[in-house]
Amino acid sequence: MTEQTEVRRRAFRGCIVYCRHDPGEGNDPEALEVHEDGVLVVADGRVEAEGPAAQLLPTLGPETEISDQRGRLIIPGMVDCHIHFAQTDIIASYGEQLLTWLERYTFPVEGRFGDAELASETAEFFLDELLRNGTTSALVLGTVHAVSAEAVLDAAHRRGMRLSAGKVLMDRNAPDYLRDTAETGYRDSRALIERWHGVDRLAYAITPRFAPTSSDEQLRRVGELARAYPDTYVHTHVAENPAEVAWVSELFPWSRSYLDVYDRFGMLRERSVYAHCIHLDDGDRRRMAETGAVMGFCPTSNLFLGSGLFDYAAARDAGVGVGLATDVGGGTSFSMLRTAAEAYKVAQLQGTSLSAARLLYLVTLAGAEALSVADRIGGFRPGREADLVVLDPAATPLLARRSAAAGDITERLFALLTLGDDRCIAETWVAGRCLHRRGADSGAGG
């Protein structure tokens, strides 16, 4: 993390861009707030004001430090709605689809996370990698070991990040070394909730891996936790892969659908996040909309594992919230910019074009809405927590050339969201503190 002198009040001058709300299919012009020469004022970790530089600069006293970012874009911190921190070391593992990939790569590496030292070291690297890619908030899966959730929550707490995580629940159809029981999983989860949920900017996520690896009894206990702690998250996977869907049908012959398994156990509610949601029907989507459950759109992992194409238009037409997710390690990049580029391509294959404004919405405000924290992050309205990213449109020779040829902000933004990656992240700020600066040495502090 980047060391810095504490400054109570700071102003950022540059091209300020953020979404007020979902631009929609018609690309609502009121949705995108743009100040080509703008100022964002941050005090005590929160947004104090934003607007045109000509209007705000004269109001700033000499005690306000001004960060001159002209020529760059300043956007809200990006939000990743589904990612596995313990899978950092198996990203880009060759050649399998979901169920075989779990057996060959995922379970063996996750089995090591009972080691507190390994869990802590991986968590440190993982969060630094998020910040290097401009991600300031995330919903994170640990492993079956309670210490894995402890490690990533503790590391996020020290950085002041808004992050949610939980230990995985898994009592069948997994190696013995990765199983808990319905009772120990419930007990450990409850203890972690009591220890971490609501501490500063942290939240806990009740995390059954997916229906096939939990018994009916464990899923029943998950439902109990979900009712007892309604402001926690429920975080799991659904309908990712055709073979997985068929397996669920065999394991739960009484269910109408894969999603119905979770519904019967009381796991569909507000603050429940379901990754993938590819092989759903209209009834499933309606039920998610009715209950306030949201979807995690994971384009790079869905493509990499050959799982299928997420139907973004169908989800939004049904009124279901959708957040974008890298899904590392099945996903192939920590970068939300690269993930947005793949989301654009997936939508194109299904006849939907995602505008620059909607892609920006997906990497910022949509994630905040999916996690029920849009009143705190995802935009720059006064009072919001000051998580922000400085994007460099000249980070590479090609991007510099393309940006110079762009006609307006939406064209420049689309180029960044299509061609961009970690090299475009000039700075990442969390609650008014710089935790990443491109080219700066890494190290403890902040």
C-alpha positions in Angstrom: 0.0 0.0 0.0 1.2 3.5 -0.8 2.3 5.5 2.2 1.1 9.1 2.4 0.9 12.0 4.8 -2.6 12.4 6.3 -4.5 15.2 4.7 -7.9 16.1 6.0 -9.2 17.8 2.9 -8.1 17.2 -0.7 -9.4 18.1 -4.1 -8.9 16.2 -7.3 -9.0 18.1 -10.6 -9.6 16.2 -13.8 -12.4 14.7 -15.9 -15.0 13.6 -13.4 -17.3 10.9 -14.7 -19.8 8.7 -12.8 -23.3 7.3 -13.2 -26.3 8.7 -11.3 -28.4 5.7 -12.3 -28.6 2.9 -14.9 -28.4 4.5 -18.3 -30.7 1.6 -19.6 -31.0 0.4 -23.2 -31.8 3.9 -24.4 -28.7 5.3 -22.9 -30.5 7.9 -20.8 -28.4 11.2 -21.1 -29.3 12.1 -17.6 -27.7 9.0 -16.2 -24.1 10.0 -16.9 -22.6 12.9 -14.9 -19.5 14.4 -16.6 -17.3 17.4 -15.8 -14.6 17.6 -18.4 -12.7 20.0 -16.2 -14.1 19.1 -12.8 -13.1 19.0 -9.2 -13.9 16.4 -6.6 -13.5 17.5 -3.0 -12.8 14.9 -0.4 -12.8 15.5 3.4 -12.4 13.0 6.2 -12.8 10.0 3.8 -16.0 11.2 2.2 -17.1 13.2 -0.8 -17.7 16.8 0.2 -18.5 18.3 -3.2 -18.1 17.8 -7.0 -18.6 20.0 -9.9 -17.0 22.2 -12.6 -13.5 23.4 -11.7 -14.4 27.0 -12.5 -17.1 26.9 -9.9 -15.4 25.0 -7.1 -11.7 26.1 -7.3 -12.4 29.6 -5.9 -14.1 28.0 -2.9 -11.1 26.0 -1.8 -9.0 27.5 0.9 -5.2 27.2 1.1 -5.4 24.3 3.4 -6.9 22.1 0.7 -4.3 20.1 -1.2 -5.1 19.9 -4.9 -4.2 16.7 -6.9 -3.9 17.8 -10.6 -5.2 15.0 -12.7 -6.0 16.9 -15.9 -5.9 14.7 -18.9 -7.1 11.8 -16.8 -10.5 10.4 -15.9 -11.7 10.1 -12.2 -14.3 7.5 -11.7 -15.8 5.8 -8.6 -13.9 2.8 -7.2 -14.9 -0.4 -9.1 -16.9 -3.1 -7.5 -16.4 -6.9 -8.0 -19.5 -8.9 -7.1 -18.0 -12.4 -7.0 -14.4 -13.5 -6.7 -12.5 -16.4 -5.0 -9.4 -15.1 -3.2 -8.0 -18.7 -2.5 -8.0 -19.3 -6.3 -5.5 -16.6 -7.0 -2.8 -19.2 -7.7 -4.9 -21.3 -10.2 -5.9 -18.5 -12.5 -5.3 -19.6 -16.1 -5.4 -23.3 -15.4 -5.7 -25.2 -18.6 -8.5 -27.1 -20.3 -11.4 -28.1 -18.2 -15.1 -27.3 -17.7 -16.6 -26.6 -14.3 -17.0 -29.9 -12.5 -13.6 -31.3 -13.7 -12.0 -28.0 -13.1 -13.1 -28.0 -9.4 -11.7 -31.5 -8.9 -8.4 -31.0 -10.7 -7.5 -27.5 -9.7 -9.8 -25.9 -7.1 -10.1 -28.5 -4.4 -6.4 -29.3 -4.1 -5.4 -25.6 -3.8 -8.2 -24.8 -1.4 -7.2 -27.7 0.8 -4.1 -25.7 1.8 -6.0 -22.8 3.3 -6.2 -24.3 6.8 -2.7 -22.9 7.1 -3.2 -19.4 8.6 0.1 -18.1 7.3 -0.7 -19.1 3.7 -4.2 -17.7 4.0 -2.8 -14.4 5.3 0.0 -14.1 2.6 -2.5 -14.9 -0.2 -5.0 -12.4 1.2 -2.4 -9.6 1.2 -1.4 -10.3 -2.4 -5.0 -10.7 -3.5 -6.2 -7.3 -2.0 -3.1 -5.5 -3.4 -4.0 -7.0 -6.8 -7.6 -5.8 -6.5 -6.3 -2.3 -5.7 -3.7 -2.3 -8.5 -6.7 -3.0 -10.8 -8.8 -0.2 -9.4 -11.2 -2.5 -7.5 -12.0 -1.0 -4.1 -15.0 -3.2 -3.0 -15.6 -6.9 -3.5 -17.7 -9.9 -2.5 -15.2 -12.6 -1.8 -15.4 -16.4 -1.2 -12.9 -18.0 1.2 -12.5 -21.7 1.6 -14.2 -24.2 4.0 -11.6 -23.1 6.7 -12.8 -20.3 9.0 -9.2 -19.0 9.0 -9.5 -18.2 5.3 -12.4 -15.7 5.9 -10.5 -14.3 8.9 -7.5 -13.7 6.8 -9.1 -11.7 4.0 -11.4 -9.8 6.3 -8.5 -8.8 8.6 -6.4 -7.7 5.6 -9.3 -5.6 4.2 -9.9 -4.1 7.6 -6.4 -2.8 7.8 -6.7 -1.2 4.4 -10.1 0.4 5.2 -11.8 -1.3 2.3 -15.5 -2.0 2.0 -15.4 -5.7 1.5 -17.6 -8.7 2.3 -16.4 -12.3 2.6 -17.3 -15.6 4.2 -16.1 -19.1 4.8 -17.4 -21.8 2.3 -19.9 -24.3 3.6 -19.5 -27.8 2.0 -20.4 -31.1 3.7 -20.7 -33.5 0.9 -19.5 -34.3 -2.7 -16.1 -32.9 -1.9 -12.8 -34.3 -0.6 -12.8 -35.2 3.1 -10.2 -32.6 3.7 -12.5 -29.9 2.5 -15.7 -30.9 4.3 -17.3 -29.3 7.3 -20.6 -30.6 8.7 -24.0 -28.9 8.9 -23.4 -28.2 12.6 -19.8 -27.0 12.4 -20.5 -24.9 9.3 -23.3 -23.2 11.1 -21.4 -22.7 14.3 -18.2 -21.4 12.5 -20.3 -19.1 10.3 -22.2 -17.7 13.2 -19.0 -17.0 15.1 -17.5 -15.2 12.1 -20.7 -13.1 11.7 -20.5 -12.1 15.4 -16.8 -11.3 15.0 -16.7 -9.4 11.7 -20.1 -8.4 10.4 -20.5 -4.6 10.5 -17.0 -3.9 11.7 -16.1 -0.6 10.0 -16.7 -1.2 6.3 -16.8 -5.0 6.5 -19.8 -7.4 6.0 -20.2 -11.1 6.3 -21.4 -13.4 3.5 -23.0 -16.7 4.3 -21.4 -18.9 1.7 -22.6 -22.4 0.7 -20.3 -23.3 -2.3 -23.2 -24.5 -4.4 -26.1 -26.8 -3.9 -24.4 -30.1 -4.9 -21.8 -29.8 -2.1 -24.3 -29.1 0.7 -26.8 -31.6 2.2 -30.4 -30.7 2.8 -29.5 -30.2 6.5 -26.7 -27.8 5.7 -28.9 -25.8 3.4 -31.6 -25.7 6.1 -29.0 -24.3 8.5 -28.0 -21.7 5.9 -31.6 -20.6 5.7 -31.6 -20.3 9.5 -28.6 -18.0 9.4 -30.1 -16.0 6.6 -33.2 -15.3 8.6 -31.3 -14.7 11.9 -28.9 -12.2 10.2 -30.9 -10.5 7.4 -28.3 -7.8 6.8 -25.6 -10.4 5.9 -25.2 -11.6 2.4 -26.0 -15.0 1.0 -23.4 -15.8 -1.6 -23.3 -18.8 -3.9 -23.4 -20.2 -7.4 -26.3 -21.2 -9.6 -26.9 -22.6 -13.1 -23.4 -22.1 -14.3 -22.8 -25.3 -16.4 -25.3 -27.7 -18.1 -23.7 -30.8 -16.4 -23.9 -29.0 -13.0 -27.6 -28.3 -13.6 -28.3 -31.9 -14.5 -26.5 -33.0 -11.3 -28.6 -30.7 -9.2 -31.7 -32.3 -10.8 -30.5 -35.7 -9.7 -29.6 -34.6 -6.2 -32.8 -32.7 -5.6 -35.5 -34.5 -7.7 -38.2 -32.6 -5.8 -37.1 -29.1 -7.1 -38.6 -27.3 -9.9 -35.2 -25.9 -10.9 -31.7 -25.4 -9.6 -32.7 -21.9 -8.2 -35.7 -23.5 -6.6 -33.4 -25.6 -4.3 -32.2 -22.4 -2.7 -35.7 -20.9 -2.6 -37.1 -23.8 -0.7 -34.4 -23.4 2.0 -35.1 -19.7 2.4 -32.0 -18.4 0.7 -33.6 -16.0 -1.8 -33.9 -12.6 -0.3 -32.5 -9.1 -0.5 -28.7 -9.2 -0.2 -28.4 -12.6 -1.7 -26.0 -12.8 -4.7 -26.0 -15.7 -7.2 -23.0 -16.0 -9.5 -23.5 -17.0 -13.1 -27.3 -17.5 -13.6 -26.7 -18.7 -17.2 -29.1 -21.6 -17.5 -32.2 -20.1 -15.9 -35.8 -19.8 -17.2 -38.2 -16.9 -17.1 -39.8 -18.3 -13.9 -36.4 -18.3 -12.1 -35.8 -14.7 -13.2 -39.2 -13.6 -12.0 -38.6 -15.3 -8.6 -35.3 -13.5 -8.2 -36.9 -10.2 -9.0 -39.7 -10.9 -6.5 -37.3 -11.7 -3.7 -34.7 -9.0 -4.4 -32.0 -11.6 -5.1 -29.3 -10.4 -7.6 -27.1 -12.0 -10.3 -23.3 -11.9 -10.7 -22.4 -11.6 -14.3 -19.0 -13.4 -14.8 -18.1 -13.1 -18.5 -14.5 -14.1 -18.4 -15.0 -17.3 -16.4 -18.1 -18.3 -18.3 -16.2 -18.1 -21.6 -13.0 -19.6 -20.2 -14.8 -22.7 -18.7 -17.1 -23.0 -21.7 -20.2 -22.6 -19.5 -22.4 -20.4 -21.7 -23.5 -16.9 -22.3 -25.2 -14.8 -19.6 -28.4 -13.1 -20.9 -28.0 -9.6 -19.5 -31.0 -8.2 -21.4 -33.3 -11.0 -20.1 -32.2 -10.3 -16.5 -32.8 -6.6 -16.7 -36.1 -7.0 -18.5 -37.2 -9.2 -15.6 -36.2 -6.5 -13.2 -33.3 -8.5 -11.6 -30.3 -6.6 -10.3 -27.0 -7.5 -12.0 -23.5 -6.9 -10.8 -20.3 -7.5 -12.8 -17.8 -10.0 -11.5 -14.3 -11.3 -12.4 -14.8 -14.7 -10.7 -11.0 -15.2 -10.4 -9.7 -18.0 -10.6 -12.1 -19.3 -13.2 -12.1 -15.8 -14.5 -9.0 -14.8 -16.3 -8.3 -11.2 -15.0 -8.5 -9.2 -11.8 -9.3 -6.2 -14.1 -12.9 -4.9 -14.1 -12.0 -3.0 -17.3 -11.1 -6.3 -19.1 -14.2 -7.9 -17.6 -16.3 -5.1 -18.9 -14.8 -5.6 -22.4 -15.8 -9.3 -22.3 -19.3 -8.4 -21.0 -19.7 -6.2 -24.1 -18.8 -9.1 -26.4 -21.1 -11.5 -24.6 -24.0 -9.1 -24.9 -23.2 -8.5 -28.6 -23.5 -12.2 -29.3 -27.1 -12.0 -28.0 -28.1 -8.8 -29.9 -27.5 -6.3 -27.1 -25.0 -3.4 -27.3 -23.8 -2.1 -24.0 -23.0 1.6 -24.3 -20.0 3.2 -22.7 -22.2 4.7 -20.0 -23.7 1.3 -19.2 -20.3 -0.4 -19.0 -19.2 2.3 -16.6 -22.4 1.6 -14.6 -21.7 -2.1 -14.6 -18.2 -1.7 -13.1 -19.2 0.9 -10.5 -22.8 1.7 -9.5 -24.4 -1.6 -10.6 -22.1 -3.4 -8.2 -22.9 -1.1 -5.4 -26.6 -1.6 -6.0 -26.2 -5.4 -6.2 -24.5 -5.3 -2.8 -27.2 -2.8 -1.4 -24.6 -0.1 -0.7 -25.3 2.4 -3.4 -26.0 4.9 -0.7 -22.4 4.7 0.3 -20.3 3.9 -2.8 -20.6 3.8 -6.6 -20.9 7.5 -7.2 -19.7 10.9 -6.2 -22.7 12.6 -4.6 -21.8 14.4 -1.4 -21.6 12.2 1.6 -20.5 9.1 -0.3 -17.4 7.3 0.8 -14.4 8.5 -1.1 -13.4 5.4 -3.1 -12.1 6.6 -6.5 -9.9 5.6 -9.3 -7.8 7.8 -11.6 -7.7 6.3 -15.1 -5.0 7.2 -17.6 -6.2 7.3 -21.2 -2.6 7.4 -22.5 -1.4 4.4 -20.5 -0.4 2.6 -23.6 0.7 3.9 -27.1 -2.4 2.4 -28.7 -4.8 3.7 -26.1 -3.2 7.2 -26.3 -3.6 7.2 -30.1 -7.2 6.0 -29.9 -8.1 8.4 -27.1 -6.6 11.3 -29.1 -8.9 10.4 -32.0 -12.0 10.1 -29.9 -14.7 12.7 -30.4 -16.3 13.0 -27.0 -16.2 11.6 -23.5 -18.4 8.6 -24.3 -16.0 7.6 -27.1 -13.0 8.1 -24.8 -14.7 6.1 -22.1 -15.6 3.3 -24.4 -12.1 3.0 -25.6 -10.8 2.8 -22.0 -13.4 0.2 -21.1 -12.6 -1.8 -24.2 -8.8 -1.6 -24.4 -8.0 -0.9 -20.7 -6.4 -3.0 -18.1 -4.3 -2.6 -14.9 -1.9 -0.3 -16.8 -4.6 2.3 -17.0 -5.0 2.5 -13.2 -2.9 5.6 -12.3 -4.2 5.7 -8.7 -6.6 3.9 -6.4 -8.1 5.7 -3.4 -10.0 4.1 -0.6 -12.0 6.2 1.9 -9.8 9.2 0.9 -6.5 7.4 1.2 -4.2 6.4 -1.7 -3.6 2.7 -1.6 -2.2 2.3 -5.0 -0.1 4.6 -7.2 1.2 3.2 -10.5 5.0 2.9 -10.3 5.2 3.3 -6.6 6.8 0.6 -4.5 4.5 -1.7 -2.6 4.7 -1.9 1.1 2.8 -1.6 4.4 1.3 1.7 5.2 -1.4 3.9 3.8 
